[in-house]
Amino acid sequence: MTFKEFLLERVETIKPRWDVASPVYLLRALNKKQWKFLMIGFWSWTWDAFDFFSIAVLLPTLKKAFNASDSEIVLGLVLSLLPRVFGAAIFGIAADRYGRRWPFIVNCICLMVLELSIALCRTYPQFLACRILFGLAMGGMYGNASATALEDCPDISRGIVSGIFMAGYPMGLLLATAFKALLVDHTTKNWRTLFYFGAAPPALLIGARLLLPETEAFEEKAISTAKKSIRGFVLDFIDAISRHWKTLAYLTVWILGCTYLSHGSQDILHTLLSNKYSLPELTITKLQVTGFSASILGSLLMGFISDVIGRRFTIVVCCICAGALVYPYSYLSIPGLYPIIFLNQFFIQGIFGIVPVHLIELSPPAFRTFVVGTAYNLGIFFSSPVPIIETRIGLSRPLPNGENGMARYDYSFGIAMVFGCGVAFTTLTTFLGPEN
């Protein structure tokens, strides 16, 4: 096949399908057990996000508690990202070998223990050690949760179910913000209360998961693998990697673009608004809540639309719309920033609403949890330098000092550069990539 023929094939395969169906019809196609699996997946992913953002919403408080600098506390966030790849691989292989249920339960127990451990930390080194271990547990959740939520769903409903599942991520951030205000800001309790509270919901998830069987997709696969030894499973795993390494590599590269797009638009937005525009904290919080709300709506709606017009076409349309917002998002201030942030996060999280189903549909069924979880977390791993890149670009472009003498920097340029590159890269890799 020539390159011209390849491009023509990509154009042909990305054309919208127009398989029109109402969201009510698509959701009614799920039976009771599939709804239960979806709720397990949604709430486990929501709480995984809650666990991660519990640190983000407590950064100033933790800085004082451990007598640490901003960069030292942020290191706790970064260190929880780096081990996620290993957690995804370990729990993914276990879930593909032994089933979704028990690795999920072990994962939840690890999250509970580590939440309590963070609450009991007395020194900064203890805090860092707990966050490293926490990253392993968090990395193991995505692949298992997405497989549990999606792999038994009817094919026609997978897009809208994917959107519901992925809406758990911004929901986790909203819950972390809300419970931080409820349990820390407006009580006499200290920051540890949020982590004591965070250890409780995984126990409910464990109880709910114990009441449900394995997914039918895994049970069908288990029939053919039940008689195989661990050595046989390992040989099959090595064979699958050798046959599907290109798929894993593509999915990792594709997720890298998606995460650059997402983190490029979000990670230092607070710094931009507070430093360059000197906006009060309450206004910044309102803008962030506006973005989180749009993220939930975007995930739900674009997941459904991808069932109608196709995954790749929907993602490319979202990228084009987000790309049109790069300049106003990076350079516009109040009051026009409210609708811009809403639309920007709507389209970006709309892409992520399609991510779970696109990963699952492109992954080999026998090692679905491993491939989905590892590809997703590898993409996150490689995008971890985003805030550092944007910050350094901003610091290289000083602005006149503020009224109070505070040094000001043009962070807009760094955000626009990284965000724009993420949009272009994601559009290209989606257009050139496969779709099942």
CORLIN-V564381 format. One record per residue. N is the residue number from 1. PSI is psi as a letter, one per 20 degrees, with the letter a starting at -180 (* if undefined). Layout:
n=<N | N>
psi=<PSI | PSI>
This chain:
n=<1 | 2 | 3 | 4 | 5 | 6 | 7 | 8 | 9 | 10 | 11 | 12 | 13 | 14 | 15 | 16 | 17 | 18 | 19 | 20 | 21 | 22 | 23 | 24 | 25 | 26 | 27 | 28 | 29 | 30 | 31 | 32 | 33 | 34 | 35 | 36 | 37 | 38 | 39 | 40 | 41 | 42 | 43 | 44 | 45 | 46 | 47 | 48 | 49 | 50 | 51 | 52 | 53 | 54 | 55 | 56 | 57 | 58 | 59 | 60 | 61 | 62 | 63 | 64 | 65 | 66 | 67 | 68 | 69 | 70 | 71 | 72 | 73 | 74 | 75 | 76 | 77 | 78 | 79 | 80 | 81 | 82 | 83 | 84 | 85 | 86 | 87 | 88 | 89 | 90 | 91 | 92 | 93 | 94 | 95 | 96 | 97 | 98 | 99 | 100 | 101 | 102 | 103 | 104 | 105 | 106 | 107 | 108 | 109 | 110 | 111 | 112 | 113 | 114 | 115 | 116 | 117 | 118 | 119 | 120 | 121 | 122 | 123 | 124 | 125 | 126 | 127 | 128 | 129 | 130 | 131 | 132 | 133 | 134 | 135 | 136 | 137 | 138 | 139 | 140 | 141 | 142 | 143 | 144 | 145 | 146 | 147 | 148 | 149 | 150 | 151 | 152 | 153 | 154 | 155 | 156 | 157 | 158 | 159 | 160 | 161 | 162 | 163 | 164 | 165 | 166 | 167 | 168 | 169 | 170 | 171 | 172 | 173 | 174 | 175 | 176 | 177 | 178 | 179 | 180 | 181 | 182 | 183 | 184 | 185 | 186 | 187 | 188 | 189 | 190 | 191 | 192 | 193 | 194 | 195 | 196 | 197 | 198 | 199 | 200 | 201 | 202 | 203 | 204 | 205 | 206 | 207 | 208 | 209 | 210 | 211 | 212 | 213 | 214 | 215 | 216 | 217 | 218 | 219 | 220 | 221 | 222 | 223 | 224 | 225 | 226 | 227 | 228 | 229 | 230 | 231 | 232 | 233 | 234 | 235 | 236 | 237 | 238 | 239 | 240 | 241 | 242 | 243 | 244 | 245 | 246 | 247 | 248 | 249 | 250 | 251 | 252 | 253 | 254 | 255 | 256 | 257 | 258 | 259 | 260 | 261 | 262 | 263 | 264 | 265 | 266 | 267 | 268 | 269 | 270 | 271 | 272 | 273 | 274 | 275 | 276 | 277 | 278 | 279 | 280 | 281 | 282 | 283 | 284 | 285 | 286 | 287 | 288 | 289 | 290 | 291 | 292 | 293 | 294 | 295 | 296 | 297 | 298 | 299 | 300 | 301 | 302 | 303 | 304 | 305 | 306 | 307 | 308 | 309 | 310 | 311 | 312 | 313 | 314 | 315 | 316 | 317 | 318 | 319 | 320 | 321 | 322 | 323 | 324 | 325 | 326 | 327 | 328 | 329 | 330 | 331 | 332 | 333 | 334 | 335 | 336 | 337 | 338 | 339 | 340 | 341 | 342 | 343 | 344 | 345 | 346 | 347 | 348 | 349 | 350 | 351 | 352 | 353 | 354 | 355 | 356 | 357 | 358 | 359 | 360 | 361 | 362 | 363 | 364 | 365 | 366 | 367 | 368 | 369 | 370 | 371 | 372 | 373 | 374 | 375 | 376 | 377 | 378 | 379 | 380 | 381 | 382 | 383 | 384 | 385 | 386 | 387 | 388 | 389 | 390 | 391 | 392 | 393 | 394 | 395 | 396 | 397 | 398 | 399 | 400 | 401 | 402 | 403 | 404 | 405 | 406 | 407 | 408 | 409 | 410 | 411 | 412 | 413 | 414 | 415 | 416 | 417 | 418 | 419 | 420 | 421 | 422 | 423 | 424 | 425 | 426 | 427 | 428 | 429 | 430 | 431 | 432 | 433 | 434 | 435 | 436>
psi=<p | r | h | g | h | g | g | h | g | g | g | g | i | i | q | q | h | l | n | p | q | q | h | g | g | g | h | i | i | p | r | g | h | h | h | g | g | g | h | g | g | g | h | h | h | g | h | g | h | g | g | g | i | h | g | g | i | j | g | h | g | h | g | g | h | j | l | r | r | g | h | g | h | h | h | h | g | g | h | i | h | g | i | h | g | h | g | g | g | g | h | g | g | g | h | h | g | i | r | h | g | h | h | g | g | g | g | h | g | g | g | g | g | h | g | h | g | g | h | i | p | i | r | g | h | g | g | g | g | h | h | g | h | h | h | g | g | h | h | i | h | g | g | g | g | h | g | g | h | h | h | i | q | q | h | i | i | h | g | h | h | g | g | g | g | i | i | h | g | h | h | h | g | g | h | g | g | g | h | g | h | g | h | g | h | k | r | i | q | a | h | h | h | h | h | g | g | i | i | g | h | h | h | h | h | g | g | h | h | h | i | q | a | q | q | h | g | g | h | g | h | h | h | i | i | h | i | q | r | h | g | h | g | g | g | h | g | g | g | g | g | h | h | j | h | h | g | g | g | g | h | g | g | g | h | g | g | g | h | h | g | g | h | h | i | h | h | k | g | g | g | g | h | h | g | g | i | l | q | q | h | g | g | g | g | g | h | g | h | g | g | g | g | h | g | g | g | g | g | g | g | h | g | g | h | h | h | g | j | q | g | g | g | g | g | g | g | g | g | g | g | h | h | i | i | g | g | h | h | h | i | q | a | q | i | i | h | g | h | g | g | g | g | g | h | g | h | g | h | h | g | h | h | i | g | g | h | g | g | g | h | i | q | p | h | h | l | g | g | g | g | g | g | g | g | g | h | g | g | g | g | i | j | h | i | g | h | g | g | g | g | h | g | g | h | i | m | q | r | q | q | a | h | j | j | p | p | q | q | m | i | g | g | g | g | g | g | g | g | g | h | g | g | g | g | g | g | g | h | g | g | i | r | r | p | *>
